[in-house]
Amino acid sequence: MKKILLAAAAVCALTSGAAQAQTEGPWLVRARAVHLDSANKDSTGLGLSINDKTIPELDITYFFSPNFAAELVLTVPQKQNVNSTAAGYLGTLKHLPPSLLAQYHFTQFGSFKPYVGAGINYTRFSSVKLLGGGADVQRNSWGGALQVGVDIPLNKQWSLNFDVKKLYINTDVSVGGAKAGNFKINPVLVGVGVGYRF
């Protein structure tokens, strides 16, 4: 009899957990304001840098289970000023850096739901206008992406989100058609926003 009661209790606990996971829904959409702070390291000798700025960010997360999820991070093309310690203002460019990350969500901390993520970043450079057209950058960049964050539920569907990402973005720089070196942007992105689970 004791074994039957224990088995029944275990089944109830499992079905209760499954019902809770189902009511939460597998999709989570977040909107964030993100501050982009670039590392700005280069091997050209020009001391290249782009300006830091705050950008909008939208991400879509799908939960395969309460712990495992995948997140697609999106924004709009960002216009940046390019400067040099050797030559001053060089011009502008735009970059679009979507990322795809695999995440692990910790579920044992009650109302706080921290997570970590790792994945890939693809950056497309466009509208490059440097030194009157004499300088250029490679248009495509692939690199890693790391993430740590926390969701704080406000109710069953809405949550407050804090998120920090490190993206590895670099591009070759050419002057007059000849390679001058490599420019590593490698920004840290610190974001705050809201999420909706359905």
VMD Tcl script that draws the C-alpha trace (Angstrom):
set ca {
  {0.00 0.00 0.00}
  {2.83 2.36 0.87}
  {4.48 1.75 -2.52}
  {1.20 2.43 -4.32}
  {0.76 5.75 -2.49}
  {4.33 6.78 -3.32}
  {3.83 5.87 -6.97}
  {0.58 7.84 -7.10}
  {2.27 10.85 -5.53}
  {5.09 10.65 -8.10}
  {2.61 10.47 -11.00}
  {0.72 13.49 -9.63}
  {3.95 15.47 -9.33}
  {5.01 14.60 -12.87}
  {1.65 15.43 -14.43}
  {1.47 18.67 -12.45}
  {4.92 19.69 -13.77}
  {3.94 18.78 -17.33}
  {0.71 20.77 -17.08}
  {2.62 23.78 -15.78}
  {5.12 23.56 -18.66}
  {2.27 23.33 -21.17}
  {0.39 26.32 -19.74}
  {3.54 28.43 -20.02}
  {3.77 27.75 -23.75}
  {6.94 27.06 -25.77}
  {7.42 30.56 -27.23}
  {8.99 33.60 -25.56}
  {9.34 36.93 -27.37}
  {11.40 39.72 -25.82}
  {11.98 43.37 -26.72}
  {15.11 44.96 -25.27}
  {17.05 48.20 -25.24}
  {20.70 47.17 -25.60}
  {23.86 49.20 -25.08}
  {26.62 48.18 -27.48}
  {30.15 48.66 -26.09}
  {32.83 47.67 -28.61}
  {36.29 46.32 -27.80}
  {37.82 48.10 -30.85}
  {41.07 46.26 -31.50}
  {42.85 46.30 -34.85}
  {46.10 45.31 -36.54}
  {46.09 48.08 -39.16}
  {48.12 50.58 -37.13}
  {45.29 53.11 -37.54}
  {43.75 52.65 -34.08}
  {40.27 51.99 -35.48}
  {37.09 52.28 -33.41}
  {33.35 52.55 -33.81}
  {31.14 54.55 -31.49}
  {29.20 52.92 -28.64}
  {25.43 53.27 -28.89}
  {22.09 52.00 -27.57}
  {20.09 49.94 -30.05}
  {16.71 48.15 -30.17}
  {16.69 44.36 -30.06}
  {14.04 41.71 -30.64}
  {14.56 38.06 -29.80}
  {12.44 34.97 -30.31}
  {12.97 31.95 -28.05}
  {11.55 28.45 -28.43}
  {11.61 26.06 -25.43}
  {12.18 22.40 -26.28}
  {11.81 21.63 -22.54}
  {11.69 23.72 -19.34}
  {15.52 23.85 -19.38}
  {16.59 23.82 -23.03}
  {15.76 26.51 -25.59}
  {17.02 28.20 -28.75}
  {17.04 31.98 -29.20}
  {17.22 34.06 -32.38}
  {18.44 37.61 -31.71}
  {17.47 40.30 -34.24}
  {17.83 44.04 -34.73}
  {17.89 46.52 -37.62}
  {21.04 47.63 -39.50}
  {23.04 49.92 -37.24}
  {24.90 52.97 -38.58}
  {28.24 53.56 -36.83}
  {30.89 56.24 -37.05}
  {34.39 54.93 -37.75}
  {37.32 56.80 -36.19}
  {41.09 56.43 -36.11}
  {43.59 57.57 -33.50}
  {45.98 58.25 -36.39}
  {43.65 60.01 -38.85}
  {40.54 61.09 -36.91}
  {37.08 60.66 -38.41}
  {37.10 58.16 -41.29}
  {33.43 57.83 -42.22}
  {30.50 55.51 -41.54}
  {29.28 51.97 -42.08}
  {26.24 49.89 -41.23}
  {26.21 46.43 -39.71}
  {23.48 43.87 -39.06}
  {24.45 41.23 -36.44}
  {21.79 38.51 -35.96}
  {22.74 35.68 -33.57}
  {21.44 32.18 -32.88}
  {22.07 30.72 -29.42}
  {21.37 27.47 -27.59}
  {20.30 28.18 -24.00}
  {20.08 26.38 -20.68}
  {17.48 27.81 -18.28}
  {17.81 27.15 -14.55}
  {14.47 26.34 -12.94}
  {15.40 25.85 -9.28}
  {15.52 29.49 -8.16}
  {11.82 30.21 -7.74}
  {10.68 33.45 -9.35}
  {14.18 34.20 -10.69}
  {14.91 32.30 -13.92}
  {18.58 32.70 -14.90}
  {19.97 31.27 -18.12}
  {23.19 30.91 -20.08}
  {23.64 30.64 -23.82}
  {26.22 30.03 -26.53}
  {25.99 30.10 -30.30}
  {27.00 31.85 -33.50}
  {26.83 35.40 -34.79}
  {26.68 36.49 -38.42}
  {27.36 40.16 -39.19}
  {26.74 41.81 -42.55}
  {28.49 45.13 -43.21}
  {26.89 47.53 -45.71}
  {26.85 51.21 -46.77}
  {30.59 51.46 -46.13}
  {31.75 55.03 -46.73}
  {35.38 55.39 -45.60}
  {38.12 57.82 -46.71}
  {36.25 58.90 -49.81}
  {35.99 55.29 -51.02}
  {39.70 54.48 -50.68}
  {39.17 52.14 -47.72}
  {36.84 49.19 -47.39}
  {35.96 46.29 -45.09}
  {35.08 42.66 -45.76}
  {31.30 42.43 -45.91}
  {30.70 39.18 -43.97}
  {31.78 38.11 -40.49}
  {31.11 34.84 -38.62}
  {31.95 34.43 -34.95}
  {30.88 33.09 -31.58}
  {28.28 34.48 -29.21}
  {28.02 34.05 -25.42}
  {25.15 35.05 -23.16}
  {24.01 35.22 -19.55}
  {20.72 36.64 -18.33}
  {17.71 36.36 -16.07}
  {13.93 36.52 -16.51}
  {11.85 37.78 -13.58}
  {8.17 36.85 -14.03}
  {5.64 39.66 -13.56}
  {2.68 37.33 -14.11}
  {2.01 34.07 -16.00}
  {2.95 35.56 -19.37}
  {4.95 38.78 -18.88}
  {8.47 39.00 -17.47}
  {11.26 41.50 -16.91}
  {14.56 40.58 -18.56}
  {18.21 41.48 -17.97}
  {20.74 40.14 -20.48}
  {24.46 40.40 -21.27}
  {26.01 39.10 -24.50}
  {29.53 38.97 -25.91}
  {29.72 38.84 -29.71}
  {32.86 38.07 -31.69}
  {32.79 40.30 -34.79}
  {35.83 41.01 -36.94}
  {36.48 42.13 -40.50}
  {39.48 42.58 -42.79}
  {40.29 46.19 -43.70}
  {41.69 47.13 -47.11}
  {43.10 50.42 -48.39}
  {43.47 50.93 -52.13}
  {42.57 47.28 -52.70}
  {45.40 45.96 -50.49}
  {44.74 44.34 -47.11}
  {45.78 46.67 -44.29}
  {44.89 44.43 -41.34}
  {42.01 43.15 -39.26}
  {39.49 45.08 -37.17}
  {37.94 43.31 -34.15}
  {34.76 44.98 -32.90}
  {33.88 42.19 -30.39}
  {31.17 44.14 -28.53}
  {29.59 43.51 -25.14}
  {25.84 44.12 -25.24}
  {24.03 44.90 -21.99}
  {20.26 44.84 -22.31}
  {17.04 45.31 -20.37}
  {13.57 44.57 -21.63}
  {10.29 42.71 -21.30}
  {9.23 39.25 -22.44}
  {5.91 37.62 -23.35}
  {5.48 33.83 -23.06}
  {2.81 32.00 -25.02}
}
mol new
graphics top color blue
foreach p $ca { graphics top sphere $p radius 0.5 }
foreach p [lrange $ca 0 end-1] q [lrange $ca 1 end] { graphics top cylinder $p $q radius 0.2 }
display resetview
